[in-house]
Amino acid sequence: MSRWKAAAIHLTISAVIGIVAAILIFGVWYPSPYSYATGALKLVVLLMGVDLVLGPVLTLAVFKAGKRGMKFDLAVIAILQTCAFLYGMSIVTRARPVFVVGVLDRFVLVAADDVVRESLEKAAPPNNRLPWGGPRLVGARLPSDPKERSDLLFKSLGGGDVENRPEYYIPYEAIAPELLKKASPLAELRKKRPEAAHAIDDWLRSHGRSDADVVWLPNAAKNDTTMLMDAATGMPLDAVPIDPW
């Protein structure tokens, strides 16, 4: 077998693994529109680069039919590639969005790494476990007790606001009316972002909606987006790549 054929076989195996990983990442952990909001594309490009390039290139460099110790060399390459791939996947899983939290006057996309672990242990099911099937929609409300609220404010100075603390999560339906009161009409978004007017019109047309039955709030994430909501129920409809600020 030539080194080119060996590298091609290695590339094919790597490509299959890469495709499966991409389906898992974009189909389950980072479903649209959250793949854009989290900046997941850069992570996946890095991961695929390691998976598709590192192993096959090393195989191309070292492979020689009949070479003494060839099996050992290939085993080392496989181990290195596997370790690099698993490390990349661990970063992807830690950065995956686990909660879409409606709080105060906005939505916040919370990654697994941003959840305060001690608060997770105090949360009521199912929010005491991080989901693996895509982000879960919840609400969050500040505690009513003044002392507890003061303690939370103090803790948040070191990182971990209410949206990062599952013990304060409530069903989204319970906070939807409060968020609706803070939501703005699409006319305000058009005024703020006139360059996005065509994108808004296209979205309304494709979803059979009108300005009258859609409102919006900011959706805070690595790449901030605008959360479109049903004006009657307050349920999120879509997070569109429009800067809400």
N, C-alpha and C positions, 0 to 999 in steps of 0.2 A: 504493500500500500504506500502511495506517495504521501508526502507531508501535506499536500494540498487537499487530497481526499480525506485525510485524517482530520484536518482543520474544518473541512466542510461538514463532516459528520458531527464534530463537536459543535459547530455553529448551529446545525439543525436542532440538536438536542437542546441547546441553550435557548434557541428561538421559541421552541415549544414551551419550555418552562417560563420564558418571558411573557408569552401570550397568556398563559394561565394566570400568571401573577397580575398582569394588566387587567384581565377580566375581573379578578377578585378585587383589585384596588378600585377601579372605576365603576364596576357594577354593584359592589357591596359596601365597601368602606368609604369611598368618596363619590357617592352618586351625584350626578348633575343636579343643581348648580354648584355644589359644594367643592367640586374638584377645582373650580376657578377660585372660589373664595379662600380656600386654604393654600393656594399656590402649589397644589399637588403635582402639577405637570413637571416642575423642575425636579422634584424628588424622584418621580418615575423615570425621567430621562436619565438621571444619575444611576438609578438602579438598573435600568435596562442597558446602560452603557457598560456597567461592570459585568453584567451577565452575558451580554452578547459579544463583548470585545476582549475582556481579560482572558478567559479560558481559551477560546479559539486562537487568539494571537500567540499565546504561550505554546499551545500545541503546534502551531505552524513553525515556531522558532526552534523547538527542541526535538520534534518528531523525526525519527530516521528508522526505517524498517531494519530490524535485526540488530539495532543498537543495544549494547549491553546496559542493563538497568533502565530500559525504556518504560517498563511497567511501573517502576518506582517513580520515574519522572512524571508520568501521566497521573499517577495516584496523588502526588504532591500538588499538581495543577488542579485536579478535581477538588482536593481539600481546600486549597486557597480560594478557588472560585465559589465553593459552597459557603465558606466562612464569610466572604465578602457579600454574597447574596443574602445570607441570613442576617448579617449586620444591617444591610440596607433595608430589608423587610422589617426589622425591629424598629428602625427609625420611622418607617411609614406607618406602622401600627400605633406607635406612641403619638404620632402627630395626627392620627385620624380624628375626624369630628365625631363626637359622641352625643352631644346635646345641642339642640337649638333652643335657647332660653329666651322667652319673652319676659322682659323685666323693665319696669319703670316706663321708659319712652322709646324702647328699641328692642331689637333682637340681638343676641350674642351667640356666635358659633363657638362652642367650647370644645377644645381638643382633649384627648385622653390625658396628655401630660399636664394640662392646666387644671384638672380636677383636684381639689384638696382631698387627699386620701382619708384623713381623720374624719372629715365631714361625710365622705362617701359611706363610711362604716355606720354613721348615725342616721343615714337616710332611710326612708320607708321604701319597701319594694314597690316597683322594680328598679327604682333609682339608686339602690345600694350596690348595683353592679353596672359596670360599663357595657353598653351594648356593642355587639359585633356585627349587627346587621344594618349599619347606617345610623345617622344621628336621630335621637329621639326628641320629639317636640314636647317641651315642658314650659311651665311658668316658674317664676321665682318672686318671692315677696319678702321684703324686709321684716324682721320680727317686730311685733307690736310692743313688746316689753322694752322700755327705755334703756334699762341697763344692758340687756342683751343686744340691743341695737348699737349702743355705745361700744360694747366689746367687739362687735362685728366690724365697726368702723376702724377700731384700733388694729384688729387683725388684718384688715384689708390694706393697711399701710405697708405691710410686709409682703403683700401679694395674696390674691385670693378674695375677690369681691363676692357678693352674694350669688352671682351667676356661676361661680366656680365651686359653690358649696351645695351639694345635692340635698343636705338636710333641710334646706329652705325651699326645695322644689315643691311645686303644687301642680295639679292637673292644668294643662294649658287652658281648658275651657273656663277655669275659675278666674283667670286673669285677662281673658280676651276682652271683656267689656272695658276694663281699665286701659288696655292698649288702644282700643278703638277710639277712646276719647283723646288720645295723644296723636293719633294718626292724622296724616294730612291728605288733602285731595290731590289727584294727579296734576291738576292745574298748577299747583305750587311746585311740583317736581319739574314740569315743563318750563316754568319760569326760571327755576334754579339751574336747570341743565337743558337749555334750548337745543344743544347739539344732540341730545338723546330723544328728541321729540319723535323722530321717525322710528326709532327702536320701540318706543312706547306704543305708537300706533300699530306697528307690526304685531307686537305682543297681544294687544287688545283684539285685533282682527283674527289672529290665529286661535285665540281662546274664546272667541264669541262673547267678549266683554265690552263694556263701555266705560267712559270716565266716571259715570254716575255710581257704578257698583264696585269700584276698586279704589282703595286708599293705600297708603304706604308708610313705612317706618324704616329707619336705618337698620342694616344688618351688619353688625361689627364683626370683622374677621381680619385675617392677614391682608386680604384684599377686600375692602369694604364693598358691600353690595346694597341694593335697595330691595327690601322685602315688600312685595305686593300682597295685599290682604283683601279678603271679601269684605265689602263695606257693611254688610248686614250681620255676618257672624264673627268677623275678626279672624277667621282661619287664614293661615298663610297660603298663598297661591303659587308664588314663585319668587326666587331671589335672582334679580336681574343685574347684570354687570354695569350698573350705573352708580357713580359716586354720590352718595346721599348727603354729603356734607357741603 
